[in-house]
């Protein structure tokens, strides 16, 4: 196994809910249960049982086959997921004006909003159908100044199914303008510490159909709550 495959296998093996981690990685790779089952030559119900933790924890051999299947199927699809993961792993987060965290299991947008005690500013109805796999905490000013357009995809880490949480914001306009012109959009945007969001920011969120939230929780409390998922 290469370093990426070892990372996935290790996360599954060390988890108290290995099936949930298998499901997370399968969905991150954009592979259906049917496609995975066909490649592994097993039934979809077997995949479902593992992901639902209805079978005994998978052994080393099963985990190896699962991980190798994800990578092989991604290569058949063009290898984009593996390339993005490798590129992300090469970055040093300590030198970046942002911090990424992936959840051990995905959560719904509405549960995310409740967890951070958020006020929903735009597109509340979209939260019920939105699922997120992690978040990116961004220093708004530093990101706008330091992050080059070519580096923008790095803000998404492993998946685009994530929340952007902007700190050091005055009105919320600048982050939403950046998102408006960017080629990839987060699933949810949170503006931290701003009660009255700029009208243009709200308008952009409505146009892009991105739920826009605000929260008064401290950054440390947000991290504590989200990093326990």
PLY file of the C-alpha trace (Angstrom):
ply
format ascii 1.0
element vertex 229
property float x
property float y
property float z
element edge 228
property int vertex1
property int vertex2
end_header
0.00 0.00 0.00
1.10 3.58 -0.62
0.76 6.30 2.03
-2.79 7.26 1.04
-4.04 3.67 1.13
-2.30 3.12 4.46
-3.98 6.23 5.84
-7.45 5.04 4.83
-6.83 1.49 6.05
-5.45 2.77 9.35
-8.45 5.02 9.93
-10.81 2.09 9.36
-8.82 -0.30 11.55
-8.53 2.13 14.47
-12.14 3.33 14.41
-14.75 2.18 16.91
-17.20 2.26 13.98
-15.21 0.87 11.02
-18.29 0.48 8.83
-19.09 4.18 9.13
-15.53 5.04 8.10
-15.78 2.70 5.11
-18.98 4.45 4.06
-17.38 7.86 4.48
-14.44 7.00 2.22
-16.63 5.31 -0.37
-18.80 8.43 -0.60
-15.75 10.71 -0.66
-14.51 8.77 -3.68
-17.94 9.12 -5.29
-18.37 5.36 -5.69
-21.77 3.69 -5.33
-22.38 0.51 -3.35
-23.36 -1.20 -6.60
-20.12 -0.23 -8.36
-17.98 -1.24 -5.41
-19.77 -4.56 -4.97
-19.38 -5.36 -8.67
-15.65 -4.65 -8.54
-15.18 -6.76 -5.40
-17.49 -9.46 -6.73
-19.68 -9.46 -3.66
-23.32 -8.49 -3.07
-24.44 -4.93 -2.39
-26.12 -6.21 0.77
-22.69 -7.26 2.06
-21.39 -3.72 1.49
-24.48 -2.33 3.20
-24.06 -4.65 6.18
-20.44 -3.60 6.68
-21.27 0.11 6.39
-24.17 -0.28 8.79
-21.91 -2.11 11.29
-24.21 -5.13 11.09
-21.27 -7.47 10.40
-18.22 -8.16 12.49
-15.41 -5.65 12.11
-13.68 -6.25 8.76
-10.37 -8.07 8.89
-7.10 -6.91 7.38
-7.76 -8.71 4.10
-11.18 -7.12 3.62
-9.90 -3.66 4.46
-7.01 -4.06 2.00
-9.35 -5.15 -0.80
-11.73 -2.29 0.01
-9.02 0.35 -0.10
-7.42 -1.02 -3.25
-10.86 -1.06 -4.90
-11.44 2.62 -4.09
-8.15 3.61 -5.67
-8.60 1.35 -8.70
-12.13 2.60 -9.39
-10.99 6.20 -9.00
-8.29 5.56 -11.61
-10.98 4.25 -13.93
-12.84 7.53 -13.39
-9.75 9.60 -14.19
-7.94 9.57 -10.82
-9.13 13.02 -9.70
-9.87 12.09 -6.09
-6.48 10.46 -5.53
-4.69 13.42 -7.13
-6.54 15.88 -4.89
-5.82 13.83 -1.77
-2.14 13.50 -2.62
-1.88 17.22 -3.32
-3.56 18.05 -0.04
-1.34 15.69 1.95
1.74 17.45 0.62
0.65 20.75 2.12
1.82 21.97 5.50
-1.23 23.24 7.31
0.94 25.23 9.72
1.93 27.62 6.93
-1.58 28.15 5.65
-4.16 30.81 6.65
-6.75 28.08 7.07
-7.34 24.84 8.97
-9.18 21.76 7.74
-10.97 19.05 9.67
-12.86 16.03 8.31
-15.65 14.39 10.30
-15.51 10.69 11.09
-19.11 10.50 9.82
-21.02 12.99 7.65
-23.74 15.11 9.26
-26.73 16.96 7.88
-26.69 20.70 7.39
-29.46 21.21 9.92
-27.57 19.22 12.58
-24.44 21.23 11.83
-26.34 24.49 12.30
-27.75 23.32 15.63
-24.35 22.18 16.82
-22.76 25.61 16.42
-25.93 27.44 17.57
-26.15 29.22 14.23
-28.61 31.78 12.96
-29.71 30.96 9.40
-29.44 34.05 7.21
-30.14 32.61 3.77
-31.53 29.41 2.20
-32.79 27.64 5.35
-34.70 25.04 3.32
-31.48 23.77 1.74
-30.03 22.61 5.05
-32.29 19.57 5.32
-30.96 18.14 2.05
-27.32 19.12 2.58
-24.75 16.66 3.94
-21.23 17.73 4.93
-18.07 15.72 5.55
-15.95 18.37 7.24
-15.17 22.05 7.61
-12.49 24.58 6.76
-11.76 27.39 9.22
-10.51 30.45 7.32
-8.90 33.70 8.39
-10.88 35.81 5.92
-8.35 38.60 5.38
-5.33 36.30 5.07
-7.13 33.98 2.67
-8.15 36.84 0.40
-4.62 38.29 0.41
-2.43 35.19 0.49
-4.29 32.37 -1.28
-3.74 32.39 -5.03
-6.63 31.39 -7.32
-4.71 28.26 -8.36
-4.49 27.23 -4.69
-8.21 27.70 -3.98
-9.04 23.96 -4.35
-6.72 23.23 -1.43
-9.26 24.85 0.89
-11.51 21.84 0.28
-9.01 19.17 1.31
-10.50 15.73 0.76
-13.96 16.79 -0.41
-16.08 19.67 -1.64
-18.88 18.48 0.65
-17.78 20.79 3.43
-18.49 23.99 5.36
-16.43 27.18 5.09
-16.24 29.05 8.41
-14.91 32.59 7.96
-13.31 34.35 10.91
-11.98 37.93 11.10
-14.90 39.22 9.03
-16.45 42.70 9.16
-19.63 42.36 7.08
-19.42 39.05 5.22
-19.30 40.70 1.79
-15.70 39.85 0.83
-15.90 36.08 1.53
-19.12 35.76 -0.45
-17.72 37.72 -3.38
-14.77 35.32 -3.48
-17.14 32.35 -3.41
-19.26 33.90 -6.16
-16.35 33.98 -8.63
-14.70 30.72 -7.49
-15.10 27.58 -9.63
-15.89 25.34 -6.62
-18.43 26.21 -3.94
-18.71 25.02 -0.33
-22.00 23.44 0.72
-22.49 25.83 3.66
-20.90 29.15 4.62
-20.63 30.40 8.21
-19.72 33.99 9.01
-18.33 34.12 12.53
-19.09 36.92 14.95
-21.08 39.17 12.60
-24.71 39.83 13.49
-25.74 42.07 10.59
-24.60 40.42 7.35
-24.08 42.62 4.30
-27.06 42.56 1.91
-24.84 41.73 -1.07
-23.45 38.72 0.81
-27.00 37.47 1.42
-27.92 38.08 -2.22
-24.90 36.06 -3.43
-25.80 33.21 -1.07
-29.33 33.21 -2.50
-28.07 33.21 -6.10
-25.62 30.38 -5.40
-28.21 28.51 -3.30
-25.69 28.15 -0.45
-27.01 28.19 3.12
-25.49 31.20 4.90
-25.18 31.06 8.69
-23.81 33.20 11.51
-22.75 32.19 14.99
-21.54 33.94 18.12
-19.83 30.89 19.60
-16.11 31.36 20.18
-13.79 29.81 17.61
-12.37 27.47 20.22
-15.83 26.28 21.23
-16.74 25.72 17.58
-13.60 23.63 17.07
-14.25 21.65 20.26
-17.78 20.76 19.21
-17.01 20.00 15.57
-13.79 18.09 16.16
-15.68 15.59 18.30
-17.77 14.46 15.33
0 1
1 2
2 3
3 4
4 5
5 6
6 7
7 8
8 9
9 10
10 11
11 12
12 13
13 14
14 15
15 16
16 17
17 18
18 19
19 20
20 21
21 22
22 23
23 24
24 25
25 26
26 27
27 28
28 29
29 30
30 31
31 32
32 33
33 34
34 35
35 36
36 37
37 38
38 39
39 40
40 41
41 42
42 43
43 44
44 45
45 46
46 47
47 48
48 49
49 50
50 51
51 52
52 53
53 54
54 55
55 56
56 57
57 58
58 59
59 60
60 61
61 62
62 63
63 64
64 65
65 66
66 67
67 68
68 69
69 70
70 71
71 72
72 73
73 74
74 75
75 76
76 77
77 78
78 79
79 80
80 81
81 82
82 83
83 84
84 85
85 86
86 87
87 88
88 89
89 90
90 91
91 92
92 93
93 94
94 95
95 96
96 97
97 98
98 99
99 100
100 101
101 102
102 103
103 104
104 105
105 106
106 107
107 108
108 109
109 110
110 111
111 112
112 113
113 114
114 115
115 116
116 117
117 118
118 119
119 120
120 121
121 122
122 123
123 124
124 125
125 126
126 127
127 128
128 129
129 130
130 131
131 132
132 133
133 134
134 135
135 136
136 137
137 138
138 139
139 140
140 141
141 142
142 143
143 144
144 145
145 146
146 147
147 148
148 149
149 150
150 151
151 152
152 153
153 154
154 155
155 156
156 157
157 158
158 159
159 160
160 161
161 162
162 163
163 164
164 165
165 166
166 167
167 168
168 169
169 170
170 171
171 172
172 173
173 174
174 175
175 176
176 177
177 178
178 179
179 180
180 181
181 182
182 183
183 184
184 185
185 186
186 187
187 188
188 189
189 190
190 191
191 192
192 193
193 194
194 195
195 196
196 197
197 198
198 199
199 200
200 201
201 202
202 203
203 204
204 205
205 206
206 207
207 208
208 209
209 210
210 211
211 212
212 213
213 214
214 215
215 216
216 217
217 218
218 219
219 220
220 221
221 222
222 223
223 224
224 225
225 226
226 227
227 228
